[in-house]
Amino acid sequence: MSAAVDAVAEKTDAAEQSPATKGSTSAAPGVAGGRSLSGEKAQRIVEAMRRSVARRGTAGATFDHVSREAGVSRGLLHYYFGTKEQLLVEAVRRDCELRMELLEHQLATAQTADDYIDLMAQNLQETVHKDPDFVTLVFELFTLSRRNDDIAAEYAGLMRRTREQVAAMLAAAQREGILHLHAEPEAIAEILFSLGDGFALRMLAEPDRDFTATVQAGIAAARALLTD
Protein backbone atom coordinates (compact mmCIF):
# COMPACT_ATOMS: atom_id res chain seq x y z
CA MET A 1 0.00 0.00 0.00
CA SER A 2 1.32 3.40 -0.93
CA ALA A 3 2.48 5.95 1.62
CA ALA A 4 -0.44 8.19 0.65
CA VAL A 5 -3.01 5.53 1.51
CA ASP A 6 -1.20 4.71 4.75
CA ALA A 7 -1.37 8.38 5.68
CA VAL A 8 -5.12 8.43 5.07
CA ALA A 9 -5.42 5.18 7.01
CA GLU A 10 -3.65 6.67 10.01
CA LYS A 11 -6.04 9.63 9.96
CA THR A 12 -8.95 7.20 9.94
CA ASP A 13 -7.31 5.35 12.84
CA ALA A 14 -7.06 8.54 14.87
CA ALA A 15 -10.63 9.54 14.08
CA GLU A 16 -12.01 6.20 15.23
CA GLN A 17 -10.30 6.53 18.57
CA SER A 18 -12.05 9.85 19.28
CA PRO A 19 -14.91 9.79 21.83
CA ALA A 20 -17.42 10.72 19.13
CA THR A 21 -16.73 7.65 17.01
CA LYS A 22 -15.47 5.03 19.44
CA GLY A 23 -17.71 1.97 19.52
CA SER A 24 -19.75 2.96 16.45
CA THR A 25 -19.96 0.72 13.39
CA SER A 26 -22.37 2.79 11.33
CA ALA A 27 -19.54 4.69 9.65
CA ALA A 28 -17.33 1.67 9.07
CA PRO A 29 -15.57 2.23 5.74
CA GLY A 30 -15.40 -1.44 4.75
CA VAL A 31 -18.47 -2.70 2.89
CA ALA A 32 -20.51 0.39 3.77
CA GLY A 33 -17.89 2.81 2.44
CA GLY A 34 -17.40 0.95 -0.82
CA ARG A 35 -13.64 0.35 -0.37
CA SER A 36 -12.49 -3.09 -1.41
CA LEU A 37 -9.27 -4.91 -0.74
CA SER A 38 -8.50 -7.91 -2.90
CA GLY A 39 -5.72 -10.35 -3.55
CA GLU A 40 -3.13 -11.97 -1.35
CA LYS A 41 -3.03 -9.18 1.23
CA ALA A 42 -6.78 -9.39 1.76
CA GLN A 43 -6.52 -13.15 2.25
CA ARG A 44 -3.78 -12.69 4.86
CA ILE A 45 -5.97 -10.22 6.76
CA VAL A 46 -9.00 -12.50 6.68
CA GLU A 47 -6.96 -15.52 7.79
CA ALA A 48 -5.40 -13.52 10.62
CA MET A 49 -8.84 -12.40 11.79
CA ARG A 50 -10.13 -15.97 11.73
CA ARG A 51 -7.24 -17.24 13.83
CA SER A 52 -7.42 -14.35 16.26
CA VAL A 53 -11.16 -14.72 16.86
CA ALA A 54 -10.85 -18.49 17.26
CA ARG A 55 -8.15 -18.04 19.92
CA ARG A 56 -9.31 -14.89 21.70
CA GLY A 57 -12.96 -14.31 20.81
CA THR A 58 -14.28 -11.13 19.23
CA ALA A 59 -13.54 -8.98 22.28
CA GLY A 60 -9.90 -10.06 22.41
CA ALA A 61 -9.23 -10.00 18.66
CA THR A 62 -7.85 -6.48 18.33
CA PHE A 63 -6.52 -4.74 15.23
CA ASP A 64 -3.08 -4.91 16.85
CA HIS A 65 -3.23 -8.72 16.91
CA VAL A 66 -4.62 -9.00 13.40
CA SER A 67 -2.22 -6.51 11.83
CA ARG A 68 0.81 -8.26 13.35
CA GLU A 69 -0.33 -11.69 12.20
CA ALA A 70 -1.25 -10.46 8.73
CA GLY A 71 1.93 -8.41 8.33
CA VAL A 72 0.10 -5.16 7.51
CA SER A 73 -0.23 -1.82 9.24
CA ARG A 74 -2.94 -1.23 11.80
CA GLY A 75 -3.90 1.89 9.88
CA LEU A 76 -4.56 -0.19 6.77
CA LEU A 77 -7.14 -2.24 8.65
CA HIS A 78 -8.88 0.90 9.88
CA TYR A 79 -8.85 2.41 6.40
CA TYR A 80 -10.50 -0.55 4.71
CA PHE A 81 -12.69 -1.96 7.47
CA GLY A 82 -13.19 0.82 10.01
CA THR A 83 -13.78 -1.48 12.97
CA LYS A 84 -12.88 -5.00 13.93
CA GLU A 85 -16.60 -5.83 13.84
CA GLN A 86 -16.75 -4.90 10.17
CA LEU A 87 -13.59 -6.92 9.55
CA LEU A 88 -15.28 -9.89 11.21
CA VAL A 89 -18.25 -9.48 8.85
CA GLU A 90 -15.90 -9.36 5.87
CA ALA A 91 -14.00 -12.44 7.04
CA VAL A 92 -17.20 -14.46 7.38
CA ARG A 93 -18.56 -13.15 4.07
CA ARG A 94 -15.42 -14.11 2.15
CA ASP A 95 -15.31 -17.53 3.81
CA CYS A 96 -18.96 -18.18 3.00
CA GLU A 97 -18.49 -17.19 -0.63
CA LEU A 98 -15.59 -19.62 -1.02
CA ARG A 99 -17.48 -22.41 0.73
CA MET A 100 -20.59 -21.87 -1.36
CA GLU A 101 -18.49 -22.08 -4.52
CA LEU A 102 -16.95 -25.33 -3.28
CA LEU A 103 -20.36 -26.76 -2.33
CA GLU A 104 -21.81 -25.88 -5.73
CA HIS A 105 -18.86 -27.55 -7.45
CA GLN A 106 -19.31 -30.69 -5.31
CA LEU A 107 -23.07 -30.87 -5.83
CA ALA A 108 -22.63 -30.58 -9.59
CA THR A 109 -21.44 -34.22 -9.51
CA ALA A 110 -24.62 -35.52 -7.83
CA GLN A 111 -26.74 -37.90 -9.88
CA THR A 112 -29.39 -38.78 -7.27
CA ALA A 113 -31.03 -37.28 -4.20
CA ASP A 114 -28.91 -39.55 -2.01
CA ASP A 115 -25.77 -38.23 -3.71
CA TYR A 116 -26.94 -34.70 -2.99
CA ILE A 117 -27.60 -35.36 0.69
CA ASP A 118 -24.41 -37.38 1.21
CA LEU A 119 -22.28 -34.63 -0.35
CA MET A 120 -23.84 -31.99 1.90
CA ALA A 121 -23.28 -34.16 4.97
CA GLN A 122 -19.68 -34.75 3.91
CA ASN A 123 -19.16 -31.02 3.40
CA LEU A 124 -20.44 -30.29 6.91
CA GLN A 125 -18.26 -32.90 8.61
CA GLU A 126 -15.15 -31.82 6.74
CA THR A 127 -15.75 -28.20 7.72
CA VAL A 128 -16.16 -29.04 11.42
CA HIS A 129 -13.18 -31.41 11.55
CA LYS A 130 -10.74 -29.59 9.27
CA ASP A 131 -11.69 -25.96 9.79
CA PRO A 132 -13.38 -25.46 13.18
CA ASP A 133 -12.15 -21.84 13.19
CA PHE A 134 -14.69 -21.01 10.49
CA VAL A 135 -17.55 -22.42 12.56
CA THR A 136 -16.35 -20.44 15.57
CA LEU A 137 -16.17 -17.31 13.42
CA VAL A 138 -19.81 -17.66 12.34
CA PHE A 139 -21.04 -18.21 15.89
CA GLU A 140 -19.00 -15.25 17.11
CA LEU A 141 -20.62 -13.07 14.46
CA PHE A 142 -24.08 -14.28 15.50
CA THR A 143 -23.36 -13.47 19.15
CA LEU A 144 -22.14 -10.02 18.20
CA SER A 145 -25.23 -9.43 16.06
CA ARG A 146 -27.45 -9.77 19.12
CA ARG A 147 -25.90 -6.62 20.60
CA ASN A 148 -25.18 -4.54 17.50
CA ASP A 149 -27.90 -3.47 15.06
CA ASP A 150 -25.47 -2.79 12.19
CA ILE A 151 -23.88 -6.22 12.52
CA ALA A 152 -27.33 -7.80 12.89
CA ALA A 153 -28.29 -6.37 9.50
CA GLU A 154 -25.05 -7.65 7.94
CA TYR A 155 -25.51 -11.09 9.50
CA ALA A 156 -29.13 -11.35 8.36
CA GLY A 157 -28.07 -10.41 4.84
CA LEU A 158 -25.39 -13.08 4.88
CA MET A 159 -27.87 -15.72 6.04
CA ARG A 160 -30.36 -14.65 3.37
CA ARG A 161 -27.80 -14.83 0.55
CA THR A 162 -26.50 -18.27 1.47
CA ARG A 163 -30.06 -19.58 1.91
CA GLU A 164 -31.05 -18.24 -1.49
CA GLN A 165 -27.95 -19.74 -3.11
CA VAL A 166 -28.67 -23.22 -1.76
CA ALA A 167 -32.36 -22.85 -2.65
CA ALA A 168 -31.32 -22.02 -6.23
CA MET A 169 -29.12 -25.13 -6.34
CA LEU A 170 -31.99 -27.29 -5.11
CA ALA A 171 -34.42 -25.80 -7.62
CA ALA A 172 -31.95 -26.37 -10.44
CA ALA A 173 -31.42 -30.00 -9.39
CA GLN A 174 -35.19 -30.53 -9.41
CA ARG A 175 -35.51 -29.02 -12.90
CA GLU A 176 -32.76 -31.34 -14.09
CA GLY A 177 -34.60 -34.36 -12.68
CA ILE A 178 -31.89 -35.22 -10.16
CA LEU A 179 -34.21 -34.96 -7.18
CA HIS A 180 -37.74 -34.08 -6.12
CA LEU A 181 -38.40 -31.48 -3.43
CA HIS A 182 -41.22 -31.99 -0.94
CA ALA A 183 -41.39 -28.32 0.06
CA GLU A 184 -40.37 -24.94 -1.32
CA PRO A 185 -36.62 -24.79 -2.15
CA GLU A 186 -35.95 -21.94 0.27
CA ALA A 187 -37.79 -23.71 3.11
CA ILE A 188 -35.73 -26.87 2.55
CA ALA A 189 -32.51 -24.85 2.41
CA GLU A 190 -33.44 -23.29 5.76
CA ILE A 191 -34.02 -26.72 7.31
CA LEU A 192 -30.70 -28.02 5.97
CA PHE A 193 -28.82 -25.03 7.36
CA SER A 194 -30.58 -25.43 10.71
CA LEU A 195 -29.53 -29.07 10.89
CA GLY A 196 -25.97 -28.18 9.90
CA ASP A 197 -25.68 -25.34 12.42
CA GLY A 198 -26.95 -27.57 15.22
CA PHE A 199 -24.61 -30.41 14.30
CA ALA A 200 -21.62 -28.08 14.07
CA LEU A 201 -22.29 -26.57 17.49
CA ARG A 202 -22.62 -29.95 19.17
CA MET A 203 -19.63 -31.47 17.37
CA LEU A 204 -17.41 -28.63 18.54
CA ALA A 205 -18.79 -28.85 22.07
CA GLU A 206 -18.06 -32.61 22.29
CA PRO A 207 -15.11 -33.23 19.97
CA ASP A 208 -14.40 -36.73 21.36
CA ARG A 209 -17.92 -38.02 20.87
CA ASP A 210 -18.79 -40.30 17.92
CA PHE A 211 -21.51 -38.51 15.97
CA THR A 212 -21.93 -41.18 13.28
CA ALA A 213 -25.40 -42.25 14.42
CA THR A 214 -26.49 -38.63 14.84
CA VAL A 215 -25.37 -37.71 11.34
CA GLN A 216 -27.16 -40.75 9.92
CA ALA A 217 -30.34 -39.67 11.69
CA GLY A 218 -29.95 -36.21 10.18
CA ILE A 219 -29.50 -37.73 6.73
CA ALA A 220 -32.69 -39.75 7.23
CA ALA A 221 -34.52 -36.53 8.15
CA ALA A 222 -33.20 -34.78 5.03
CA ARG A 223 -34.35 -37.70 2.86
CA ALA A 224 -37.93 -36.90 3.82
CA LEU A 225 -37.53 -33.58 2.00
CA LEU A 226 -35.33 -34.65 -0.94
CA THR A 227 -36.12 -37.82 -2.90
CA ASP A 228 -35.38 -39.17 -6.38
C-alpha positions in Angstrom: 0.0 0.0 0.0 1.3 3.4 -0.9 2.5 6.0 1.6 -0.4 8.2 0.6 -3.0 5.5 1.5 -1.2 4.7 4.7 -1.4 8.4 5.7 -5.1 8.4 5.1 -5.4 5.2 7.0 -3.7 6.7 10.0 -6.0 9.6 10.0 -9.0 7.2 9.9 -7.3 5.3 12.8 -7.1 8.5 14.9 -10.6 9.5 14.1 -12.0 6.2 15.2 -10.3 6.5 18.6 -12.0 9.8 19.3 -14.9 9.8 21.8 -17.4 10.7 19.1 -16.7 7.7 17.0 -15.5 5.0 19.4 -17.7 2.0 19.5 -19.7 3.0 16.4 -20.0 0.7 13.4 -22.4 2.8 11.3 -19.5 4.7 9.7 -17.3 1.7 9.1 -15.6 2.2 5.7 -15.4 -1.4 4.7 -18.5 -2.7 2.9 -20.5 0.4 3.8 -17.9 2.8 2.4 -17.4 1.0 -0.8 -13.6 0.3 -0.4 -12.5 -3.1 -1.4 -9.3 -4.9 -0.7 -8.5 -7.9 -2.9 -5.7 -10.3 -3.5 -3.1 -12.0 -1.3 -3.0 -9.2 1.2 -6.8 -9.4 1.8 -6.5 -13.1 2.3 -3.8 -12.7 4.9 -6.0 -10.2 6.8 -9.0 -12.5 6.7 -7.0 -15.5 7.8 -5.4 -13.5 10.6 -8.8 -12.4 11.8 -10.1 -16.0 11.7 -7.2 -17.2 13.8 -7.4 -14.4 16.3 -11.2 -14.7 16.9 -10.8 -18.5 17.3 -8.2 -18.0 19.9 -9.3 -14.9 21.7 -13.0 -14.3 20.8 -14.3 -11.1 19.2 -13.5 -9.0 22.3 -9.9 -10.1 22.4 -9.2 -10.0 18.7 -7.8 -6.5 18.3 -6.5 -4.7 15.2 -3.1 -4.9 16.8 -3.2 -8.7 16.9 -4.6 -9.0 13.4 -2.2 -6.5 11.8 0.8 -8.3 13.3 -0.3 -11.7 12.2 -1.3 -10.5 8.7 1.9 -8.4 8.3 0.1 -5.2 7.5 -0.2 -1.8 9.2 -2.9 -1.2 11.8 -3.9 1.9 9.9 -4.6 -0.2 6.8 -7.1 -2.2 8.6 -8.9 0.9 9.9 -8.9 2.4 6.4 -10.5 -0.5 4.7 -12.7 -2.0 7.5 -13.2 0.8 10.0 -13.8 -1.5 13.0 -12.9 -5.0 13.9 -16.6 -5.8 13.8 -16.8 -4.9 10.2 -13.6 -6.9 9.5 -15.3 -9.9 11.2 -18.2 -9.5 8.9 -15.9 -9.4 5.9 -14.0 -12.4 7.0 -17.2 -14.5 7.4 -18.6 -13.1 4.1 -15.4 -14.1 2.2 -15.3 -17.5 3.8 -19.0 -18.2 3.0 -18.5 -17.2 -0.6 -15.6 -19.6 -1.0 -17.5 -22.4 0.7 -20.6 -21.9 -1.4 -18.5 -22.1 -4.5 -17.0 -25.3 -3.3 -20.4 -26.8 -2.3 -21.8 -25.9 -5.7 -18.9 -27.5 -7.4 -19.3 -30.7 -5.3 -23.1 -30.9 -5.8 -22.6 -30.6 -9.6 -21.4 -34.2 -9.5 -24.6 -35.5 -7.8 -26.7 -37.9 -9.9 -29.4 -38.8 -7.3 -31.0 -37.3 -4.2 -28.9 -39.5 -2.0 -25.8 -38.2 -3.7 -26.9 -34.7 -3.0 -27.6 -35.4 0.7 -24.4 -37.4 1.2 -22.3 -34.6 -0.4 -23.8 -32.0 1.9 -23.3 -34.2 5.0 -19.7 -34.8 3.9 -19.2 -31.0 3.4 -20.4 -30.3 6.9 -18.3 -32.9 8.6 -15.1 -31.8 6.7 -15.8 -28.2 7.7 -16.2 -29.0 11.4 -13.2 -31.4 11.6 -10.7 -29.6 9.3 -11.7 -26.0 9.8 -13.4 -25.5 13.2 -12.2 -21.8 13.2 -14.7 -21.0 10.5 -17.5 -22.4 12.6 -16.3 -20.4 15.6 -16.2 -17.3 13.4 -19.8 -17.7 12.3 -21.0 -18.2 15.9 -19.0 -15.3 17.1 -20.6 -13.1 14.5 -24.1 -14.3 15.5 -23.4 -13.5 19.2 -22.1 -10.0 18.2 -25.2 -9.4 16.1 -27.5 -9.8 19.1 -25.9 -6.6 20.6 -25.2 -4.5 17.5 -27.9 -3.5 15.1 -25.5 -2.8 12.2 -23.9 -6.2 12.5 -27.3 -7.8 12.9 -28.3 -6.4 9.5 -25.0 -7.6 7.9 -25.5 -11.1 9.5 -29.1 -11.4 8.4 -28.1 -10.4 4.8 -25.4 -13.1 4.9 -27.9 -15.7 6.0 -30.4 -14.6 3.4 -27.8 -14.8 0.5 -26.5 -18.3 1.5 -30.1 -19.6 1.9 -31.1 -18.2 -1.5 -27.9 -19.7 -3.1 -28.7 -23.2 -1.8 -32.4 -22.8 -2.7 -31.3 -22.0 -6.2 -29.1 -25.1 -6.3 -32.0 -27.3 -5.1 -34.4 -25.8 -7.6 -31.9 -26.4 -10.4 -31.4 -30.0 -9.4 -35.2 -30.5 -9.4 -35.5 -29.0 -12.9 -32.8 -31.3 -14.1 -34.6 -34.4 -12.7 -31.9 -35.2 -10.2 -34.2 -35.0 -7.2 -37.7 -34.1 -6.1 -38.4 -31.5 -3.4 -41.2 -32.0 -0.9 -41.4 -28.3 0.1 -40.4 -24.9 -1.3 -36.6 -24.8 -2.1 -36.0 -21.9 0.3 -37.8 -23.7 3.1 -35.7 -26.9 2.5 -32.5 -24.8 2.4 -33.4 -23.3 5.8 -34.0 -26.7 7.3 -30.7 -28.0 6.0 -28.8 -25.0 7.4 -30.6 -25.4 10.7 -29.5 -29.1 10.9 -26.0 -28.2 9.9 -25.7 -25.3 12.4 -26.9 -27.6 15.2 -24.6 -30.4 14.3 -21.6 -28.1 14.1 -22.3 -26.6 17.5 -22.6 -30.0 19.2 -19.6 -31.5 17.4 -17.4 -28.6 18.5 -18.8 -28.8 22.1 -18.1 -32.6 22.3 -15.1 -33.2 20.0 -14.4 -36.7 21.4 -17.9 -38.0 20.9 -18.8 -40.3 17.9 -21.5 -38.5 16.0 -21.9 -41.2 13.3 -25.4 -42.3 14.4 -26.5 -38.6 14.8 -25.4 -37.7 11.3 -27.2 -40.8 9.9 -30.3 -39.7 11.7 -29.9 -36.2 10.2 -29.5 -37.7 6.7 -32.7 -39.7 7.2 -34.5 -36.5 8.1 -33.2 -34.8 5.0 -34.3 -37.7 2.9 -37.9 -36.9 3.8 -37.5 -33.6 2.0 -35.3 -34.6 -0.9 -36.1 -37.8 -2.9 -35.4 -39.2 -6.4 
